[in-house]
Amino acid sequence: MNLESRTLPLEGYDDETDTGEYATVCRTTVLRLDGGEADTCDDHVVEEVPVALVYNGISHAVMLATPDNLEDMALGFSLTEGILENPGELYGIELVSGCQGLEVHMEISSRRFAALKELRRSLSGRTGCGLCGVESLAAVARPYRPLQRGLLLPAGAVARALGQLPDWQQLHRITGAVHGAAWVDGLGQIHALREDVGRHNALDKLIGWMAKHRMDPSSGFALVSSRASYEMVQKCATAGIGCLVAISAPTGLAVRMATEAGLTLAGFARGLRLVVYSHPEYLAAEGVSASRPLGPRQDAADLEPLPPRSGGRTLM
């Protein structure tokens, strides 16, 4: 089957993050089978390329990512991984194209670079899963700054944001293969959305955009089109985001981390339906309250198994 990579003129995408020869979308010829019918036609698939994050000349991490908004991703990754404490410690950033992929070169403060070199002594490398390369499980849990919570979040704001989501997910509409992470205000209005083949990358891109535009993380919530893993919760808590809403399910570790961090975690967002797993006191739903404390049950081993879910939309 023929493959032809190209960059599509997607409305709303930033020219400043153009990656030159690396396209975000690939056109390919496919064979569609539908019952007894067969049709050869063109289709689109999203691209992913190796992206190296380089700090003061030293490569720290390499990941596969969709090659757009990579400066946002690099800044967001640097903040959520604790490499930078604030955006002002990033002095310069440059995107460099190579034969094997892309490199994002960042110049950071000498103090943060010294801390990074110390970190590198204990980590053999990080990947998208968040645990690979961590030599000690104790390294998974990082201290959080106390979350500054804003006004109560109306539950109806989630439904309003969900209604807007398809219009913002341009790459997903074309390829069906990327995750989205959106920043939503307290009224349910989406202000920005970033997409990537990796859900962590999409969230890093969004957090980088928020830092660049000095968005107040207590003024809204993050909405993601994926499941909510522990690392998604960790990134939000590190960035000061007090509410994370996922279209799919969270993991048990994500629920425990959200509970400890004071973060409101919700999943299975479908229209007016929502499952809240932690800190429901920050969600304003008139006449609704939890009948018992939320969170993992300590006596779960003694309980009857629950019936399997049906109709859930699970995005890994």
Solvent accessible surface area in square Angstrom, and as a share of the most:
residue,aa,sasa,rsa
1,M,169,0.76
2,N,116,0.60
3,L,127,0.63
4,E,99,0.45
5,S,66,0.43
6,R,72,0.26
7,T,76,0.44
8,L,19,0.10
9,P,127,0.80
10,L,28,0.14
11,E,148,0.66
12,G,71,0.68
13,Y,63,0.24
14,D,53,0.27
15,D,131,0.68
16,E,114,0.51
17,T,7,0.04
18,D,97,0.50
19,T,11,0.06
20,G,54,0.52
21,E,139,0.62
22,Y,38,0.14
23,A,8,0.06
24,T,11,0.06
25,V,0,0.00
26,C,6,0.04
27,R,84,0.31
28,T,10,0.06
29,T,37,0.21
30,V,32,0.18
31,L,92,0.46
32,R,121,0.44
33,L,133,0.66
34,D,112,0.58
35,G,83,0.80
36,G,86,0.83
37,E,130,0.58
38,A,69,0.53
39,D,81,0.42
40,T,91,0.53
41,C,37,0.22
42,D,83,0.43
43,D,42,0.22
44,H,42,0.19
45,V,65,0.37
46,V,20,0.11
47,E,39,0.17
48,E,87,0.39
49,V,13,0.07
50,P,54,0.34
51,V,0,0.00
52,A,14,0.11
53,L,0,0.00
54,V,7,0.04
55,Y,0,0.00
56,N,54,0.28
57,G,59,0.57
58,I,75,0.38
59,S,56,0.36
60,H,17,0.08
61,A,4,0.03
62,V,84,0.49
63,M,19,0.08
64,L,98,0.49
65,A,0,0.00
66,T,0,0.00
67,P,2,0.01
68,D,8,0.04
69,N,5,0.03
70,L,0,0.00
71,E,47,0.21
72,D,2,0.01
73,M,0,0.00
74,A,0,0.00
75,L,13,0.07
76,G,0,0.00
77,F,13,0.05
78,S,0,0.00
79,L,23,0.11
80,T,0,0.00
81,E,15,0.07
82,G,33,0.31
83,I,4,0.02
84,L,2,0.01
85,E,92,0.41
86,N,69,0.35
87,P,57,0.36
88,G,56,0.54
89,E,16,0.07
90,L,32,0.16
91,Y,138,0.52
92,G,29,0.28
93,I,55,0.28
94,E,107,0.48
95,L,42,0.21
96,V,55,0.31
97,S,55,0.35
98,G,33,0.32
99,C,125,0.75
100,Q,148,0.66
101,G,7,0.07
102,L,4,0.02
103,E,67,0.30
104,V,0,0.00
105,H,60,0.27
106,M,5,0.02
107,E,98,0.44
108,I,4,0.02
109,S,12,0.08
110,S,96,0.62
111,R,139,0.51
112,R,25,0.09
113,F,33,0.14
114,A,54,0.42
115,A,41,0.32
116,L,3,0.01
117,K,93,0.39
118,E,103,0.46
119,L,59,0.29
120,R,92,0.34
121,R,177,0.64
122,S,55,0.35
123,L,20,0.10
124,S,95,0.61
125,G,24,0.23
126,R,27,0.10
127,T,65,0.38
128,G,37,0.36
129,C,63,0.38
130,G,1,0.01
131,L,76,0.38
132,C,67,0.40
133,G,25,0.24
134,V,26,0.15
135,E,128,0.58
136,S,58,0.38
137,L,149,0.74
138,A,83,0.64
139,A,48,0.37
140,V,23,0.13
141,A,76,0.59
142,R,54,0.20
143,P,135,0.85
144,Y,61,0.23
145,R,163,0.59
146,P,114,0.71
147,L,26,0.13
148,Q,133,0.59
149,R,62,0.23
150,G,38,0.36
151,L,176,0.88
152,L,99,0.49
153,L,15,0.08
154,P,50,0.31
155,A,33,0.26
156,G,28,0.27
157,A,0,0.00
158,V,3,0.01
159,A,21,0.16
160,R,122,0.44
161,A,0,0.00
162,L,24,0.12
163,G,60,0.58
164,Q,43,0.19
165,L,8,0.04
166,P,79,0.50
167,D,111,0.58
168,W,89,0.31
169,Q,14,0.06
170,Q,31,0.14
171,L,0,0.00
172,H,50,0.22
173,R,148,0.54
174,I,47,0.24
175,T,23,0.14
176,G,51,0.49
177,A,58,0.45
178,V,4,0.02
179,H,21,0.09
180,G,2,0.02
181,A,1,0.00
182,A,0,0.00
183,W,2,0.01
184,V,0,0.00
185,D,31,0.16
186,G,25,0.24
187,L,138,0.69
188,G,1,0.01
189,Q,88,0.39
190,I,3,0.01
191,H,82,0.37
192,A,5,0.04
193,L,15,0.07
194,R,29,0.11
195,E,4,0.02
196,D,0,0.00
197,V,37,0.21
198,G,21,0.20
199,R,32,0.12
200,H,20,0.09
201,N,10,0.05
202,A,1,0.01
203,L,0,0.00
204,D,2,0.01
205,K,0,0.00
206,L,0,0.00
207,I,4,0.02
208,G,0,0.00
209,W,29,0.10
210,M,9,0.04
211,A,21,0.16
212,K,88,0.37
213,H,96,0.43
214,R,225,0.82
215,M,55,0.25
216,D,77,0.40
217,P,38,0.24
218,S,26,0.17
219,S,57,0.37
220,G,14,0.13
221,F,0,0.00
222,A,0,0.00
223,L,0,0.00
224,V,1,0.01
225,S,2,0.01
226,S,0,0.00
227,R,54,0.20
228,A,0,0.00
229,S,8,0.05
230,Y,19,0.07
231,E,8,0.03
232,M,1,0.00
233,V,0,0.00
234,Q,2,0.01
235,K,3,0.01
236,C,0,0.00
237,A,2,0.02
238,T,30,0.17
239,A,26,0.20
240,G,18,0.17
241,I,0,0.00
242,G,6,0.06
243,C,5,0.03
244,L,0,0.00
245,V,0,0.00
246,A,0,0.00
247,I,12,0.06
248,S,0,0.00
249,A,31,0.24
250,P,21,0.14
251,T,48,0.28
252,G,39,0.37
253,L,73,0.37
254,A,0,0.00
255,V,12,0.07
256,R,111,0.41
257,M,15,0.07
258,A,0,0.00
259,T,60,0.35
260,E,142,0.64
261,A,15,0.11
262,G,20,0.19
263,L,0,0.00
264,T,1,0.00
265,L,0,0.00
266,A,0,0.00
267,G,0,0.00
268,F,20,0.08
269,A,2,0.02
270,R,60,0.22
271,G,42,0.40
272,L,160,0.80
273,R,172,0.63
274,L,46,0.23
275,V,54,0.31
276,V,39,0.22
277,Y,43,0.16
278,S,3,0.02
279,H,45,0.20
280,P,46,0.29
281,E,99,0.44
282,Y,64,0.25
283,L,21,0.11
284,A,41,0.31
285,A,38,0.29
286,E,177,0.79
287,G,87,0.83
288,V,109,0.63
289,S,105,0.68
290,A,53,0.41
291,S,113,0.73
292,R,150,0.55
293,P,125,0.78
294,L,70,0.35
295,G,29,0.27
296,P,59,0.37
297,R,107,0.39
298,Q,180,0.80
299,D,59,0.31
300,A,58,0.45
301,A,103,0.80
302,D,127,0.66
303,L,84,0.42
304,E,150,0.67
305,P,119,0.75
306,L,160,0.80
307,P,111,0.70
308,P,128,0.80
309,R,158,0.58
310,S,108,0.70
311,G,82,0.79
312,G,43,0.41
313,R,89,0.33
314,T,88,0.51
315,L,45,0.22
316,M,131,0.59
